Amino acid sequence: MSKFKYYRKAIALSITLKSRMSLIVSILGLGMAFFPMLISLQLAVFSDGAQSLYQGEVAFRVVLISLLVLIGLYIAQTIFSFISSYYSTEDSLRINEYIDKQALMLFSRVPLKYIENHDDFLKRVNLFRAYSGNKATGGIALILNWISNLIAFFSIVFILWLVSPWIVLIILVTCIPAAILTMMQKNETYDNRLYFSQYGNLSLHMSYRFRHDPGQKELRFFGLYPYLNKLWKGYVGTWIGERQKLTRKHTLGNGLTDLLRNGVYLAVIIITAIGIFANPDRGIGSLMLVITAAGQLQSITTRLLVDATGITTDIRYMEDFFVLLETEKEAYEATLQTPYEKADVVFRDVDFCYPNSEKKALDGFNVTIRQGEKIAVVGANGSGKSTFINLLCGLYEPTSGSAEMNGVEISANTAQVRQSVSVVFQNFCKYEDTLRNNINISAPEQTGEDNDAFLAELLQKVGADEVVAEHENALDEMIGVFAESGRNLSGGQWQKISIARALYRRHACMYILDEPTAALDPISEARIYRNFAELTGDKTTILISHRLGITSVVDRILVFDEGKIVEDGSHEELMGQGGLYADMYKAQAKWYVE
């Protein structure tokens, strides 16, 4: 019974998402549930009246009134159906907006490990968006619809029982197989969506590879269409193949149950016709009543049984939905705290493994960083440099050991840490927005003439002033793939903007720059290094780079190897030791010396 709490949550949520008029229409729908019975009865009255008119037993006016009442019932039902459909569409738009909003919230607030598919997060969130959300937000609609069908069911049973109890019993019994089959199909469909949706997602990913701009050059140059097309066909084939297999199975089962129900429906009509011939006083209206009401009873009974037994399947979707919403979230966005004035960092015996991996990215890692230090982090790919930054920024928590800033665990104080640090990530974002907003997004609260002067000086020191000068609207120029001017920035220009974005955050006491000059030409790189001291001031600065030219602007170098710091010192000290750093530096130096 504990799972029914999700059903209660779904009902409460769906009520809040419906508009007031939509709720009113839904409640009025309970009264409209009597219309199938009323239409069937009025059709019987009209049919008997038409027969009596033909025999000269009633006046034309009586039959005309009966016809007008029947038409009025049909018109009222049609109008209500139109109104109900309108508000249903309106609700659907509101629900889709809510589901998309919740999905965006999840992607932006869950710990980063979930984005890397910890606990099958990506599979579950795709099911959340495609199916679970609609099930969870449609709870009240399902309940009201079920009550409406229940009202219609009893009203139709009542009038058919008056004709023949056997008709009612035969129809009800033959609806049970269809209901059981539908319930089984719902469970099979849920399992299919859960376990095979990943192939659909992979096919979409491969399709994205065909369309994504950065991949277009490689696709053409290396002639990758056959290779990518083969992968895409494999994923699509598996996805569609499983769906087709399930569809064939369900179609066959539905065909057999439909054959049974249609056969019974035909038998009911024959039984009724025989009864009329045996007792002509019952009139043609009795046959019309059975024809309309029997079909309605079959349909409504099946829906009632399916909805009742299908609650268990819907609860599985609802549970997925609410459990996913309850996934742990980062508290960073909840409160923006005052940044630290200084940042002393200590890592003690830190081990870290990425989700779904047993390999240690950091292994017994130890380091102490004091406020104001200028530090270069160097090492081979996979040596732990970016992992160290991820933990320092509170994007992950250590598997064991402690990572502290100013004596407080970073993972326990993520909000203040992130307010105190500014970062250029290796894979930085390129926003479809103005140049100005691409920079000040790191600290939108900074305003005023003093800040404008600071921004102008910053742009000049990182070389981004040249990027701004190229555009007619200067900092207010829209940039990106969808810019009306059709001019996107080059890789190097985007990197200058990303550096300006990080350094623009004046209140930060620590700057972290991960491969900040990777896309820059040597002149632009030299310009940034030349202005490095002015750009960073008294802030603690950590530079991660494969280019060892950064060592000229730092006073301490950390050499990473297999998740540990194997060397720590100045350029001169490490060159004197003749260790890993010296080998790396000499290997790079020979490419620049003839």
Salt bridges, closest charged atoms under 4 A:
GLU90 OE1 - ARG94 NH2 3.81
ASP91 OD2 - LYS18 NZ 2.87
ASP91 OD1 - ARG94 NH1 3.14
ASP100 OD1 - ARG129 NH2 3.85
ASP119 OD2 - ARG124 NH2 3.45
GLU188 OE2 - LYS249 NZ 2.59
GLU188 OE1 - HIS250 NE2 2.83
ASP191 OD1 - ARG316 NH2 2.92
GLU242 OE2 - LYS245 NZ 3.57
ASP258 OD1 - ARG261 NH2 2.47
ASP314 OD1 - LYS135 NZ 3.28
GLU319 OE1 - LYS3 NZ 3.33
GLU326 OE2 - LYS9 NZ 2.81
GLU328 OE2 - LYS113 NZ 3.31
GLU330 OE1 - ARG418 NH1 2.81
ASP344 OD2 - LYS342 NZ 3.28
ASP351 OD2 - LYS360 NZ 3.15
ASP363 OD1 - LYS360 NZ 3.68
GLU373 OE1 - ARG556 NH1 3.09
GLU404 OE1 - ARG348 NH1 3.05
GLU445 OE2 - HIS507 ND1 3.41
ASP450 OD2 - ARG506 NH1 3.15
GLU457 OE2 - LYS461 NZ 2.80
ASP465 OD1 - ARG527 NH2 3.51
GLU466 OE1 - LYS496 NZ 3.94
GLU466 OE2 - ARG527 NH1 3.10
GLU470 OE1 - ARG487 NH2 3.52
ASP476 OD1 - ARG436 NE 3.20
GLU515 OE2 - HIS546 ND1 2.51
GLU525 OE1 - ARG547 NH1 2.97
GLU534 OE1 - LYS461 NZ 3.16
ASP568 OD2 - ARG556 NH2 2.82
